[in-house]
């Protein structure tokens, strides 16, 4: 089957799925296939879809994507259709009954099965070998799989299983491989990065891992995502303060601040502990940019609890903030034991109110950067601008710096950019001294 055939691999969902797809693509290329990624064209004979099954909107997107390519198969535009990932892991039997155009459904840890179905024999490959789908100068580094938390709303432990860390040595080898491809920025990701190492070392080893990664030649920025707030390791704060390669940036999903709602969410942290952690982060790692995710409409969130959340955001002034509305997920504690009392319209009203508040905060924080100079990595060109990011912004989810320059600038290179103006989303600037 694999003689000179082309595969289009569609990746949905989070950055952890991106890593899974990139590793699968590298193995497929070794097996003789040519690869497309996220292509809308129907030129490939085989389509593989890596699905997300986290929340309602993500599941709907995954199902709609499968149906689109199932119709393409019926028309004869493609020959084979395979589906894997979180949605497939969770609803495989239901999907098989409903969409019989799919040749096979695979779960989340099924790379070898997918390869075997496509006639790719087992092959020795460098640890962490990947076919990058991101810009060549940055990549995601997934440090563990699964999660031991039991948050009321989250189905990830049901889908991905318990937390399993990848040994430090393997991650350093993968980082070296990525650096050899020109990667200069690593985004460290996992379902719970702060739990890293507990299963194989008997203690949290995230700080040691970050410091080991920083010794890899060619890597200039390391950015930490998905840090769980409960029992946050103090030595990670020390690393963020002292290690010049670690971006002063932390993605830490607090989800809520009301003690009553946090207890219903089973987050294992209180309002007092949340505020103490934020204060500690800002005091011991001055200038750190905090990105968080909040959830509205969770069972137990009455008007008073939502007002408390609004006041919290107004007071803390997060640099970046995202909002989800609660959706009841089968098999979770919330679905089994809590009453989803609010309408979707009310949940969306609360989400919109939070985002409007955050837009005002973001605009104020951005305007305060006018006249200052920041080190910026250049991601791409777009229209009349070169587009880059400071160390305080992660690709695709945060703000950008739109740069004008009389001289050509190179993607993947770092420049000192003086900020000349700002809006609520982005900064505008020019190369200092140009």
Rosetta blueprint (number, residue, H / E / L):
1 X L
2 X L
3 X L
4 X L
5 X L
6 X E
7 X E
8 X E
9 X E
10 X E
11 X E
12 X L
13 X L
14 X L
15 X H
16 X H
17 X H
18 X H
19 X H
20 X H
21 X H
22 X H
23 X H
24 X H
25 X H
26 X H
27 X H
28 X H
29 X H
30 X H
31 X L
32 X L
33 X L
34 X E
35 X E
36 X E
37 X E
38 X L
39 X L
40 X L
41 X L
42 X L
43 X L
44 X L
45 X L
46 X E
47 X E
48 X E
49 X E
50 X E
51 X E
52 X L
53 X L
54 X L
55 X L
56 X H
57 X H
58 X H
59 X H
60 X H
61 X H
62 X H
63 X H
64 X H
65 X H
66 X H
67 X H
68 X H
69 X H
70 X H
71 X H
72 X H
73 X H
74 X H
75 X H
76 X L
77 X L
78 X L
79 X L
80 X E
81 X E
82 X E
83 X E
84 X E
85 X E
86 X H
87 X H
88 X H
89 X H
90 X H
91 X H
92 X H
93 X H
94 X H
95 X H
96 X H
97 X H
98 X H
99 X L
100 X L
101 X L
102 X L
103 X L
104 X E
105 X E
106 X L
107 X L
108 X L
109 X L
110 X L
111 X H
112 X H
113 X H
114 X H
115 X H
116 X H
117 X H
118 X L
119 X L
120 X L
121 X L
122 X L
123 X L
124 X L
125 X L
126 X L
127 X L
128 X L
129 X L
130 X L
131 X L
132 X L
133 X L
134 X L
135 X L
136 X L
137 X L
138 X E
139 X E
140 X E
141 X E
142 X E
143 X L
144 X E
145 X E
146 X L
147 X L
148 X L
149 X L
150 X L
151 X L
152 X L
153 X L
154 X L
155 X L
156 X H
157 X H
158 X H
159 X H
160 X H
161 X L
162 X L
163 X L
164 X E
165 X E
166 X L
167 X L
168 X H
169 X H
170 X H
171 X H
172 X H
173 X H
174 X H
175 X H
176 X H
177 X H
178 X H
179 X H
180 X H
181 X L
182 X L
183 X L
184 X L
185 X E
186 X E
187 X E
188 X E
189 X E
190 X L
191 X L
192 X L
193 X H
194 X H
195 X H
196 X L
197 X L
198 X H
199 X H
200 X H
201 X H
202 X L
203 X L
204 X L
205 X L
206 X H
207 X H
208 X H
209 X H
210 X H
211 X H
212 X H
213 X H
214 X L
215 X L
216 X L
217 X L
218 X L
219 X L
220 X L
221 X E
222 X E
223 X E
224 X E
225 X L
226 X L
227 X L
228 X L
229 X L
230 X L
231 X L
232 X L
233 X L
234 X H
235 X H
236 X H
237 X H
238 X H
239 X H
240 X H
241 X H
242 X H
243 X L
244 X L
245 X L
246 X E
247 X E
248 X E
249 X E
250 X E
251 X E
252 X L
253 X L
254 X L
255 X E
256 X L
257 X L
258 X L
259 X H
260 X H
261 X H
262 X H
263 X H
264 X H
265 X H
266 X L
267 X L
268 X L
269 X L
270 X L
271 X H
272 X H
273 X H
274 X H
275 X H
276 X H
277 X H
278 X H
279 X H
280 X H
281 X H
282 X H
283 X H
284 X H
285 X L
286 X L
287 X L
288 X L
289 X E
290 X E
291 X E
292 X E
293 X E
294 X E
295 X E
296 X E
297 X L
298 X L
299 X L
300 X L
301 X L
302 X L
303 X H
304 X H
305 X H
306 X H
307 X H
308 X H
309 X H
310 X H
311 X H
312 X H
313 X H
314 X H
315 X H
316 X H
317 X L
318 X L
319 X L
320 X E
321 X E
322 X E
323 X E
324 X E
325 X E
326 X L
327 X L
328 X L
329 X L
330 X L
331 X L
332 X L
333 X H
334 X H
335 X H
336 X H
337 X H
338 X L
339 X L
340 X L
341 X L
342 X L
343 X L
344 X H
345 X H
346 X H
347 X H
348 X H
349 X H
350 X H
351 X H
352 X H
353 X H
354 X H
355 X H
356 X H
357 X H
358 X H
359 X H
360 X H
361 X H
362 X H
363 X H
364 X H
365 X H
366 X H
367 X H
368 X L
369 X L
370 X L
371 X L
372 X L
373 X E
374 X E
375 X E
376 X E
377 X E
378 X E
379 X E
380 X E
381 X E
382 X E
383 X L
384 X L
385 X E
386 X E
387 X E
388 X E
389 X E
390 X L
391 X L
392 X L
393 X L
394 X L
395 X L
396 X L
397 X L
398 X L
399 X L
400 X L
401 X E
402 X E
403 X E
404 X E
405 X L
406 X L
407 X L
408 X L
409 X L
410 X L
411 X L
412 X L
413 X L
414 X E
415 X E
416 X E
417 X E
418 X E
419 X E
420 X E
421 X E
422 X E
423 X L
424 X L
425 X L
426 X L
427 X E
428 X E
429 X E
430 X E
431 X E
432 X L
433 X L
434 X L
